[in-house]
Amino acid sequence: MNACVSIVTPSLNQARFLELAVESVLQQECDLLEYWVVDGGSEDGSVDLLRQYDSRLRWVSEPDSGQGDAINKGVQRSRGEIIGWLNADDVYCPGALNEVAGQFRSNPDLMLLYGKAHHVDENGNFLEVYPTRDFELAALAYHCFICQPACFFRRSLLEAAGGLDTGLQYAMDLDLWIRFGKLQQKNPQWKFKHIPQVLASSRMHSSNKTLSRRRQSLEEIMTVVRKHFGVVPFNWVYGAEESASGSYDGFFTR
């Protein structure tokens, strides 16, 4: 493949943050890098912004059926062996992709790599460290310990999993990590690695999809967890009940 790392950014009316995400990718010191932005038909100036980057990235703006569909579309159009997706309101840390590429090059059995990450506010100010841990499939029933923008995987792993579930709107990342874990159980030679470097920042703000629609998000998480594990741990149920009134987003207000 011509590109070692392919990054896909799904976006819809995220002009407020999109430039920061794009710049965080384009400023990476990664020799072999391909970047796709898949816009869902934004009407907020995002397309005008993307036109300014015509010579530095690839992009498309057209209707899709949601975030998972946009990511799958970008991956299908890309060529890299290593895949990551960066939502339009998140950013990579300097040097992140060079570290990622080096890790995969040095270990051909490495299929999944994720690092540390920070939660930041809408202005990029640090809020907290995202709680990560070494990979354990059963633990995903209780907590999503992989911060999505800090996670990267081989194309062959994603293909074996069948891509993202386009029927999901909030928990497509958790669902994918679980399916990855089930594949690893069948292929124990595949290595999943957690590294101590901070690779990305995940932005928490009032219009964040999982915060602004907290109950819907938790209900979908419970559906995913029940499907894969047969039970729903109480922490998810409690979160859904807490958010039922609409007064609590589970992060800024609890």
Disulfide bonds with the S-S distance in Angstrom:
none
